[in-house]
Amino acid sequence: MRQVRVAYHIRLSERHGLAPRATLQIQDRDGEAVAHDLAGFEIAYVYAGEKATVTATAWAESTRYDKEHPIYGEAADADGIGVSFIALFPSWLPGKWNAGFTGTAYEESSDIDFFDASVMSFALVSARRW
């Protein structure tokens, strides 16, 4: 596998920032039906306040396979899109601990319907600042 990622942090103000990232990945595999190239773009917004830290991210990716799948008779080319959200609140727990929540939604549509995927998750989280 070969991968190139280009990322940059754009400081909008003292507490606000954007972080775009582009990815190109080449997966050379023994079987050409699973060898593929992936191109993706992601942008994250970060707010680092005194009472909360919030990160919202959106991304899109496109995967192109080298050959047809031997069972389904076509390439499993796919396009995916996702969003995630993380919020941490230092006042919810004592000391250097933060508590908060996170949520993610992702949908991928493949040319082979069997490979379509979707994910949705929510979680309560805790994190310690060092």
C-alpha positions in Angstrom: 0.0 0.0 0.0 1.2 3.5 -0.8 -0.5 6.5 0.6 -0.1 10.3 0.4 -1.9 12.7 2.7 -1.8 16.4 2.6 -3.2 18.3 5.5 -3.1 21.9 6.7 -4.4 23.7 9.8 -6.0 27.1 9.2 -6.4 29.2 12.3 -9.4 31.4 11.9 -9.2 33.1 15.3 -7.8 32.3 18.8 -10.5 29.6 19.3 -11.6 28.6 15.8 -9.8 26.6 13.2 -10.3 24.5 10.0 -8.3 21.5 9.0 -8.6 20.3 5.4 -7.0 17.0 4.4 -6.7 15.2 1.0 -5.7 11.5 0.7 -4.6 9.4 -2.2 -4.1 5.7 -1.5 -3.0 2.9 -3.9 -3.7 -0.6 -2.7 -1.7 -3.0 -4.8 -2.9 -6.5 -4.0 -2.3 -10.0 -5.3 -5.8 -10.3 -6.6 -6.6 -7.5 -9.1 -10.3 -7.6 -8.1 -9.3 -6.3 -4.6 -6.6 -3.9 -5.8 -7.9 -0.4 -5.8 -7.2 3.3 -5.6 -8.9 5.6 -3.1 -9.1 9.4 -3.2 -10.7 11.3 -0.4 -11.2 14.8 1.0 -11.9 15.7 4.6 -12.5 19.0 6.4 -12.7 19.5 10.2 -13.9 22.5 12.1 -12.5 22.9 15.6 -13.7 25.1 18.4 -11.5 25.2 21.5 -13.4 27.2 24.2 -13.0 27.4 27.9 -16.2 25.5 28.6 -16.2 23.1 25.6 -14.1 21.7 22.8 -16.0 20.8 19.7 -14.9 19.1 16.5 -17.1 18.6 13.5 -15.8 16.7 10.5 -17.2 15.9 7.0 -15.5 13.7 4.5 -16.0 12.1 1.1 -14.1 9.4 -0.6 -14.1 7.5 -3.9 -12.7 4.0 -4.4 -12.0 2.5 -7.9 -11.1 -1.1 -8.3 -8.7 -2.4 -10.9 -10.8 -5.4 -12.2 -14.2 -7.0 -12.0 -15.1 -9.0 -8.9 -15.0 -12.7 -9.9 -18.3 -13.5 -8.3 -20.4 -10.4 -9.1 -19.0 -9.7 -12.6 -18.4 -6.0 -12.1 -15.9 -3.8 -10.3 -16.9 -2.9 -6.7 -16.3 0.8 -7.3 -17.7 2.8 -4.4 -18.4 6.4 -3.2 -18.7 7.2 0.5 -19.6 10.2 2.6 -19.5 10.7 6.3 -19.8 13.2 9.2 -18.6 13.1 12.8 -19.1 15.3 15.8 -17.2 15.3 19.1 -17.9 17.6 22.1 -15.9 17.6 25.3 -16.8 19.5 28.5 -14.1 20.0 31.2 -16.6 21.0 33.8 -18.5 17.7 33.8 -15.7 15.8 35.7 -13.2 16.9 38.3 -9.5 17.7 37.7 -8.0 17.2 34.3 -10.8 14.9 33.1 -13.3 15.9 30.4 -16.5 14.2 29.5 -18.7 14.5 26.5 -20.2 12.7 23.5 -19.4 11.7 20.0 -21.5 10.7 17.0 -20.6 9.4 13.5 -22.6 8.7 10.4 -21.2 7.1 7.2 -22.8 5.9 4.0 -21.0 4.0 1.2 -22.7 3.1 -2.1 -20.9 0.5 -4.2 -21.6 -0.6 -7.8 -22.2 -4.0 -6.3 -25.2 -3.6 -4.0 -24.0 -6.4 -1.6 -21.0 -4.1 -0.7 -23.1 -1.1 0.3 -22.5 0.0 3.8 -23.8 2.4 6.4 -22.8 3.1 10.0 -24.2 5.3 12.7 -22.8 5.5 16.2 -23.1 7.5 19.3 -21.0 7.3 22.5 -20.3 8.9 25.8 -16.6 9.6 26.2 -14.1 10.7 28.8 -10.6 12.0 28.2 -7.8 13.2 30.4 -5.7 16.2 29.6 -2.0 15.8 30.3 
